[in-house]
Amino acid sequence: MFFAALPEPSRIGDVLMAFLSILFEGAPYILIGTVLSGLIAAFLDSRLLDKVLPKSRVLATFMAGFLGLIFPVCECAVVPVIRRLVQKGLPISCAVTYMFSAPIMNPIVAISTLTAFKEFQKVNGWSEIGNATMTISRLSLGYLVSVIVGLIILRFRPAQILRDKVIEGISAPAAEGDAPAPKKSFNGKLVHAMRTAMGDFLDTAMYFTIGVIITSIFNTQVDQSILNTVASNEWLALPSIMGLAMVLSLCSTSDAFIAAPMAVFSNAAKLAFLVFGPMMDIKLLFMYSAVFKRRVVVAFLIGLFILIGCLSEPWMLVIQKLASK
């Protein structure tokens, strides 16, 4: 009955189908991320972060780049999670480093990239990792860029980076002599977690939906064959594929399967696609706006575009030389 009522193919129908496909792909991850953010807000002791991370902010920033290996989340889920971690006392530099590295530096993305670029080898009937140049390049460059941005953030105060409503929620250290806050029961914490998750979901989903609308229009209404012409130009290929990664807004767990067949683009261009996309796309541009000041989001966009654009080709050459030895 439902399928019989579907309209005939049309431009609006194409946009709607693209919108729903991206929405259904990303919404579960946003839900997971906001539930995690609610649990963090209710159950995580802010003093735990001080105990786990090194006292040195620089060392803590370097360590934050590896957190995605332990807590793997995609780019849709990481924004509400880092928002709560910051409010629990995680240094801003560590939060930003984790936010950019987690969608790339995680086991799921590593496996998907190995598979998409056929970097598994069959040896005596067993699958083994062969010359995993693209996978190593992607994970290592993603880590490097994330740490560089995190170290830059060290120079700024939270009030210069975060939106006012996020600043207001940051846990203040208890003053000496203050009475400890009364402990909540488990049920009370659980209710608090669900209420927090619901608020975060509505807040994040609003920005996510705006980004998905723009992405679905581009995917269905813009002639994709233009990319073949652009890819043949050495100076335009790399920035154009990074722009493509931004508007396609693909999930980091599946974008390698889109990049691998792009024969018209070089490996360096594909690397830029696979690193820039999970850090900055249209939906993330709006989602970041829920946590960071507008000028900071613009600085992230421009800075990441330039940094990844400049590093992708020399980084790929270095990894290829090391792999050939």
C-alpha positions, 0 to 999 in steps of 0.5 A, a space after each residue: 500500500 505504501 509503495 503504491 502511493 510513491 510519486 513518479 520520479 521527479 527532481 523533488 523526489 530525487 532530493 527527497 530520496 537522497 535526503 532520507 537516505 543520508 538522514 537514516 544513515 546518520 541519525 542512528 549515530 547521532 542518537 548513539 552519540 547523544 545517549 553517550 553524552 547523556 551518560 557522561 553528563 550523569 555518571 562520569 566524575 569530572 575528577 576522573 579526567 584529571 587522573 587519567 590524562 597527563 598533567 602536561 596539556 601538550 602530552 594530553 593533546 598527543 594522547 587524545 589523538 589515540 582515543 578513537 582507537 579506544 572509543 571509536 565513534 563516527 563524525 555524527 556521534 562525536 560532536 555531542 560527546 565532546 560537548 559533554 566531555 568539555 563540560 566535565 573538565 576535558 581540556 579544549 585542546 584534547 576535546 578538539 583533537 579527539 573530535 577530529 581524530 576519532 572519525 579516522 583513528 578507529 579500527 572500523 575505518 581502518 578495516 573499511 579503508 583496507 577493504 576498499 583499496 584492496 590492501 588485504 592479501 591472500 596468503 595460504 588461504 588467509 587474508 593478511 595486510 599487504 602494502 597498506 599505503 592508503 590506510 597508513 597514510 589516512 590514519 597517520 595524517 588524520 592523527 597529525 592534523 588533529 594534534 596540530 589543531 589541538 596544539 594551536 587551540 592550547 593558545 586560546 581560552 575556552 571563552 574564546 572557543 566555545 559558545 556561551 551556553 557550553 561555557 555555562 555548563 562547564 563543571 567548576 571545581 569545588 571551592 575549599 570548604 564547600 559542602 559536597 553536592 548531594 549524591 543522586 541515586 542510580 535512577 535519578 542519574 539515569 533520568 538525568 542522563 535521558 533528559 540530557 540526551 534528549 536535549 542534545 539530540 534535538 539540538 544536534 539534529 537541527 543542525 544535522 538536518 540543515 546540512 543534509 538538505 544542502 547535501 541532498 540538493 547538491 548530490 541530485 541537482 548538480 552534474 557530477 560529470 564536471 568532476 572529470 574535467 576538474 580532475 584533469 587539472 593538476 591545480 584544481 584536482 586536490 581542492 575540488 575533491 576536498 570540496 566534494 568530500 565536504 558536500 557529499 557528507 559521507 560517513 567515515 566508515 564508508 567513504 573509502 568505498 566512494 574514493 577508491 574507484 575514482 580513477 581520475 584522481 591521484 592517490 594524494 587527492 584521494 587521501 585529502 578526500 579521506 582525511 578532510 571529509 570526516 573532519 569537515 563536511 556540510 552537516 558537521 559545519 552546522 553541528 560544530 556551530 552548536 558547540 563552537 563560536 561561529 568564527 572558530 568554525 570558519 577558522 576550522 574550515 579554512 585551516 583544515 582545508 589549507 593544512 590537509 591540502 598542503 600535507 596530502 601529497 608530500 605525506 603520501 610520497 613519504 609513506 609510499 617511500 617507507 612502504 617500498 623499503 
